[in-house]
Amino acid sequence: MKKLIVSGIVILLVLSLVLAGCGQKEQTPPAEQGKQEEKAEPLKVGLVFDVGGRGDLSFNDMAYAGLERGKNEFGDKIEIKYLEPSGGGENREQLLRLLAEDGYDLIFGVGFMFTDHIEKVSKEFPDTKFGLIDGYIPDLTEDSNVSCLLFKEQEGSFLVGAAAALKSKTNKVGFVGGMKIPLIERFEAGYMAGAKYVNPGIEIISDYIGTTGDAFKDPVKGKELTLKQINSGADVVYHASGASGIGVIEGAVSKGKFVIGVDADQSLTAKEDQKPYILTSMLKRVDVAVFDTIKALVEGNFKGGYTIFGVAEDGVGYAENEFNKDLIKDIKPRLEELKQKIIKGEIKVPVDKKEYEEFVKNLK
């Protein structure tokens, strides 16, 4: 009996020690617990610019704005880095691979010229996610590690084409494109369609700077073509030419004619003497596309496939600000009417010359 009592006492002592130990664990101060937890590593987001690079006051700068917004909103949850390609962009693939090898979680390629490179590198790094701006890779799904960020440039261009025609006093307007490719031809077709829609008798003078990527960084040629168009009677010129547009703006301003910017709101970054001549800009919200993709990554909602930004999604449109609001005040109601017609599907904006010709034929 004595042995049983002793054994019982020993068991009770052991149990009380165990319970005491558990109690001490539960009472560990929160601050001490925090020290024991490992801090989550930030997600790494990289971006590779296209030719023209940061400072083009257009396409690349809009992408950078989206990257910066991501950093500002998500703070230490993300780490960002951007890289500039060589002069002709020959090292695009090398820069993408460099970021992938460095463990970046999401990598953006700014421009359609990255299409083949991202298609290749994304297969080599299946755990890395890619955002391809303006490029199209077929047969992607939501499970793919590539998201193609596409825009209906023709819709925004339609609105500024209408603005150009409504403001023209010579009944002639101009278009200066960068590289002659289907993407830039969408800008051209939309612009011409918008001008013809509000004024079927208007004449449109159209020129391209070149057939290679260098066409997006040749302001001298941009200015030369703009002056040629103005000398032929154009009094409003719209450009879709990246950094070459700096020359387009200079050319139009030197002759006291209106110019329409592209991608970013270019009157905000123009020189003071240029601001009064920038009628508006065709906004292409690359910043929104970049930020939305970063946000999806941070929230664990990244999806591959295709995301398209048009007028209805506020992905394209026309700029209004303190510098041009009086310039477009008289035509804004008409532009808003056309915008609603596009959203409702009452106006289907052409994307190329063939569709444009059909569009014009149906206006008669």
C-alpha positions, -999 to +999 in steps of 0.1 A: +000+000+000+028+023+009+044+017-025+012+027-043+009+059-023+045+068-031+040+060-068+009+082-069+028+111-053+056+108-079+031+107-108+014+139-094+047+157-091+056+148-127+023+160-140+025+192-121+060+199-135+048+192-171+017+215-166+039+242-152+062+240-182+033+243-205+020+273-186+054+290-189+054+284-227+019+300-231+030+330-211+060+339-234+058+377-241+045+385-276+077+405-283+098+375-276+076+353-299+081+379-327+118+376-324+116+339-329+095+342-361+113+345-394+105+376-413+089+369-447+113+375-477+101+403-500+088+393-535+113+404-561+099+423-591+121+431-621+115+452-653+135+454-685+129+485-706+127+486-743+148+508-766+144+544-756+146+534-720+136+553-689+132+590-697+114+585-731+085+605-716+062+579-731+058+541-731+088+531-709+082+559-684+046+547-680+058+512-672+083+526-646+054+546-630+035+513-625+066+497-609+071+527-586+035+527-576+039+490-567+069+498-544+051+527-528+019+508-520+034+475-510+066+488-493+088+461-479+066+433-493+084+438-526+119+445-539+122+461-573+149+464-600+149+477-635+174+473-663+182+492-695+189+473-727+218+481-750+213+506-778+195+483-802+180+461-775+201+431-786+205+420-750+168+418-740+169+380-735+202+382-716+187+407-691+155+386-687+176+356-679+198+375-655+168+385-634+154+350-635+187+335-624+187+361-595+155+346-582+131+373-593+094+363-588+079+385-615+097+400-645+082+425-670+093+429-706+083+463-718+072+460-755+063+435-782+100+431-790+103+409-759+078+383-772+101+357-785+126+362-756+099+358-729+084+328-746+119+312-745+130+322-710+097+315-694+100+278-704+135+277-689+122+292-656+088+277-650+086+290-614+092+326-625+062+347-636+065+371-665+045+401-676+047+407-714+035+442-724+021+445-759+033+410-769+012+380-778+021+344-771-005+319-784-022+291-764-016+305-729-039+296-700-045+309-665-020+284-653+008+297-675+036+316-660+032+344-686+006+371-686+002+391-719-009+427-711-026+440-742-043+473-751-069+485-776-047+513-788-071+519-817-099+530-794-079+557-776-065+567-810-100+570-824-108+596-797-077+617-804-083+614-841-117+629-836-102+657-815-077+664-842-104+667-869-126+688-847-098+713-841-083+714-875-087+746-895-069+734-926-089+702-930-056+683-929-041+663-900-010+642-897+002+609-881+038+600-874+044+564-865+076+548-852+083+513-865+060+502-892+044+471-876+009+459-869+009+473-834+016+509-845-008+505-875-035+500-848-028+536-836-028+548-872-061+530-882-079+542-851-067+578-855-077+580-891-111+564-883-118+589-856-109+619-878-131+606-907-160+598-884-164+634-874-153+649-907-155+625-937-138+651-959-107+655-939-073+646-953-048+625-933-011+626-940+007+595-926+044+587-923+066+561-905+101+568-891+115+533-900+112+495-900+134+486-870+133+493-833+156+523-838+125+541-852+114+546-816+144+567-806+150+590-836+137+624-826+156+640-855+136+620-881+104+626-861+109+663-863+117+661-900+085+642-909+064+665-887+077+696-905+071+679-939+035+672-929+029+708-916+044+722-948+018+701-967-010+717-947-014+696-916-022+717-885-026+689-860-001+660-858-004+628-837+026+606-830+030+570-818+068+568-819+082+565-784+112+588-778+111+599-814+080+619-804+103+644-786+112+656-822+075+655-833+066+678-805+095+701-812+086+703-849+049+711-843+057+737-816+083+754-838+055+760-864+028+769-838+007+739-846-011+714-823+005+681-815-010+650-798+011+630-775+010+592-768+011+567-739+017+592-711+001+626-706+029+644-725+019+679-716+029+672-680+065+665-690+068+690-719+088+722-717+068+753-707+068+768-742+055+735-756+025+730-732+001+754-750+005+733-782-002+698-769-039+694-776-041+662-757-024+628-754-037+593-761-033+576-728-022+540-728-022+530-691+008+507-691+013+519-655-021+504-645-012+471-663+021+468-645+007+478-611-023+454-614+000+426-622+022+433-592-008+436-570-020+402-582+014+387-574+014+401-538-021+389-531-014+355-546-038+360-575-014+360-605-030+345-636-014+337-669-031+343-702-043+375-716-055+408-700-069+434-724-073+471-716-096+492-737-118+523-733-143+504-712-115+493-688-100+528-686-069+513-702-068+538-730-083+573-734-074+609-739-057+633-715-073+663-698-054+685-674-048+721-663-028+728-694-052+716-720-087+717-704-095+750-721-082+738-754-106+709-755-135+724-736-155+730-767-150+694-781-151+674-748-189+667-749-184+652-784-154+631-773-174+618-743-203+609-766-179+589-789-164+572-759-198+560-748-205+547-783-173+527-783-181+513-748-216+503-759-203+487-791-220+512-814-187+521-829-163+492-837-129+508-842-107+494-871-073+479-862-057+479-897-059+495-932-083+468-945-108+474-916-103+511-919-112+512-956-144+492-947-151+515-919-149+546-941-170+530-968-198+524-943-197+561-932-210+572-966 
